[in-house]
Amino acid sequence: MQKGQIRVQTENIFPIIKKFLYSEHDIFLRELISNAIDASQKLKTLSSIGEAKGELGDLRIDVTLNAKEKTLTIEDRGVGMTKEEVDKYLNQVAFSGAEEFLQKYKDASIIGHFGLGFYSAFMVAEKVEVLTQSYNTDAATVYWSCDGSPEFELYEVEKKQRGTKIILHINEENKEFLEAHKIKEVLNKFCKFLPIPIYFNDVAEEKKKDTEEKSINNTNPIWVRKPSDLTKEDYENFYKELYPFSETPLFWIHLNVDYPFNLTGILYFPKIKQSYEIQKDKIQLYCNQVFVTDEVKDIVPEFLMLLHGVIDSPDIPLNVSRSYLQGDPNVRKINNHITKKVADKLEEIFNKERTEFEQKWESLGLFVKYGMMTDDKFLEKANKFLVMEDAINKNTTTITKEDGTSEEKVTSKFYTLEEYKTATETLQKNKDGKNVIIYTTDPVQQDAYIQAAKAKGFIVVKMETLVDAAFINNMEMKWENVTFVRVDADIADNLIDKQDAAESVLSKSETEELKKLFEQKNNQITINVEVKGLSKDAAPVIATRPEFMRRMKDMANVGGGMAAFYAQMPDEVTLTVNGNHPIYQTLLKESDIDKKEKQIRYLSDLALLSQGLLKGAELTNFINRSVELMENKNSSIIVEA
């Protein structure tokens, strides 16, 4: 029997381990099982090169809970250790068995470091016992124990089977780890896809003799298999395994790289119908099938944090707790590779299956726009497959059914940037020669403006998600000779004049009178009035807001910053009065001044209402005036309008 002290530079190693080695105590189970996996993988490697003789047998890991005895046992049938190795790897914390082994057997798949990883057991145990038998049949079985002080016991015992058994005597502070549901939870979190079968046994539960033993882990997850061997159902079933209550994903990307770094994984594009459904941190990072973290912001580009799935790489450097990424060139390479793979996949689908791509745009658009704003390399590729949905026009196709009959199918019409430029080349350029993309943020509320734009031959596209305000501002800086104008904004100055300019039927004095009638004081809104000779079919009054000011106020409402200054400023609106509308021929002849002013105010309020600028008392007054006008028998002029 040998007694002694663990050879470290300080006797305070255990308090340090307990408090600072890991941020969460449940990681101890991951570390110990990872070591057991290493031991099993080492044995496979040694057997394959002829250094380990005899049958491998049933390689498995058993986790046994005995709440009555207050113990948790982790047992493997792997490579085991000799007395000298136990002394070296357990008593000399500075050494790492896995690192040394990797230097000798570089093709082995090793997960962890037996040294510090093993000592995580003392975060939850008041005493740790180790019973181990080396694969070398000439070696003795060794017993080691330690109570969390620098003192240990080490001696030989009667022959046991090959492998290592670690018995943790759980301390009072961590008695939660004596509950079966807690152990199952931790195993499911960290060990769900480990490559060696893991079995959990609670000795307090009576097992039925006919109950078939079942491992808790999937030892062959699809990301370690060849894409050519997998079906659509395989990918969808694995997604359900990861996210049991989620809808079927749109599609997926299988990552499989072995040079200049090792990277495998599956990235799924989830269905996102509304921007508020966005959930980040849904990608899980693994290292040789051991779960590490779901915070992968340094590895995955920011805009792809919206994806779901799994990434596995032994080349991603981790600190001792395997919970935080360290700076390394490989991380940037992996980040760039993932961006390229996603962009290539989206472009491939767009080119080969454009109709399907457009049908999924409601969800895809969020990823694409976010990526174009944050990653210039992605922007270069995405310029080819970004699409904008037409708010007015539709595509109609004839489909022949199996019985020989046919029916028409109406689908949304989409444009790429270049397609939109070509379609609007003649009508939608401003005085600076820029292509004007007219858009709507609310097709229902802005319908009157959309219909007016349609009558002029303009193409209006939908920009109605939460990211579109930022996307528009961003693209105006990145796209050459392109500007965005909302359909209800100040397009009168940019485009409408070109289409609607006509000789006014009003005299100069009538024009001045009409302008004066529409001018009003409003504490909430700055109102500018102009009288123009537009088409007779155009509305009597068109309310527009300066595009720049409206954007600043929208941005201020969302996030503040420099735009917060504009949030305090009153709204500004221009009332463009259509002097050629027939209604004014009657209104200007009205002798009842009070009635004339009320009807003018009614028309003005209708225009402001279309912009959502009637609020509070102004809205209440508008409703009261509307009721009053309807009760007036002579108000038919307004009804006809």
PyMOL commands that set and color helices and strands:
alter all, ss='L'
color gray80, all
select helices_A, chain A and resi 13-21+27-48+83-91+97-104+114-123+172-178+180-190+222-224+227-229+232-242+275-277+302-306+329-352+354-359+361-374+376-382+417-423+447-455+468-478+491-500+508-518+547-558+561-567+583-587+593-610+616-631+636-640
alter helices_A, ss='H'
color red, helices_A
select strands_A, chain A and resi 2-5+61-66+71-76+125-133+141-146+151-157+163-170+198-202+251-257+263-269+283-287+290-293+308-312+388-400+406-415+435-440+460-462+482-486+525-532+541-544+571-578
alter strands_A, ss='S'
color yellow, strands_A
deselect
rebuild
show_as cartoon
